[in-house]
Amino acid sequence: MGIAFREQLMFAGVDLEHRDVVIFGGGLAGIAAAVQLLDHGIKPTLVERRPFLGGRAFSFADRSSGEEIDNGQHVILGVCDQFLKLLEQLGTRQDIELGSVLEVPVSLGGRISSLRASRIFGNGAALLRYGHLSVKDRLAVTRVLVGMKFARYGTQDEEAQKSLTFAKWLSARGQSDEAIECFWSMFILPVFNCRIDEVAAYDAIEFTRAALLSSTSDAAIGYPKKGLSYLIGHPAFEYLRANGAEVIDRTGVDALASFDGGGFEVRLSNGQQLRTDTVISALPPNVLNRILPQSDARYAKLASQLVKFQYSPIVAVHLWYERTVMDERVTAFLDLGLQWVFNDSALRNTSSTRRQHIVVSLSAADEWVLLSKQQVLERTQAAMNAAFPMTRDTSVVNSSVVKTLEATVKVEPGSQELRPTTMQDISGFFIAGDWTDTRLPATMEGAVQSGNAAAIRVIDWLRARGMHCEPSNEEANRFAGL
């Protein structure tokens, strides 16, 4: 029996511990896959290198303030139905405050103009009342949005969309620099964590159709009312263990080996060696690439894709002011370099305390990560002083800067060809993650959708091999109605 291990390492004759399904990674994709498998009567083993679940969506106790803060400010759109459903299963859906329609105050030159949709007239009402664009630009934007909605850009244009940045694609369709910066970029930058002159037009158009061109509720923005670890990681850990999944935390996956006759050996950092017929990898591309068996030709195509991904950073700046300086719950900025500013005290309903906690979220923060934390704070506070007059004579009593260097993969022109599908050409090997071929940006919703898709593929694969998998509640209801 041949095994292709990295460096061909293998302890012959070792009696390996067997598991039906092993999931690598306890981020949202891994959690979603595990929950979906449990719903079908399959009890997976989930391996996570950190002492908590949640992946890049986590919170921690800030040493200076003692408050629970998120590693980065996360928002949810109404269209994120699979993510919201996962929260329902974990029992934390009530901890997301989701608006009924799109409503965002937008600041430019010290003037606020809100993008506010109407339940009667839809999301189009938000654009018609948007004062940061001229009437001519609003009409031009409307023309492109209508074209997207009714798929007026044909197959030939779709190929061009995959090779062009969204900025170039928009410019070719009569969008002015002001329209691109003051409307289109405001959504694309935080959603994709990429500048609009980096994002592939194809992916940006797909997002626009899904979030802005459907129902008004799909474009509504929601905010967590508690720390991300309490929203996702902690309840997921409890849910998985309570329902029979095995969670091996504080342990990484060191190497993966494929048996010639089928199945895998998984070597863990704690010395365990597991034998399984089914693997779901929910690891980031660079981490997955490190554990693949390099000498096994079956993984060569996947490995060649994984090394080509580029990453984009996010910087979150937490500022605690001694008194209230911001009345709005959230404000998007088109200038001053602030991007999106969140009144965390209001979002988490802690405004009764004397101090006000503000979070400045900086996407595509390539320039910011090169600065020292002190430089980040100085630049951010100067911008806040320009944006909010009350800050000028109000002390910052505490601050924190959180840099996430590889926050998301870049969805650039050509990257669609890199994003792998859930199923590979290796029997029993499946992939999940927000960076896979979800047709979505690298978001929490994309991660959950990929985890669900991988689990469904695994269930079909196991059933085809004679393993009994209980139907989920949805399946049972559907069968009962036939």
Disulfide bonds with the S-S distance in Angstrom:
none
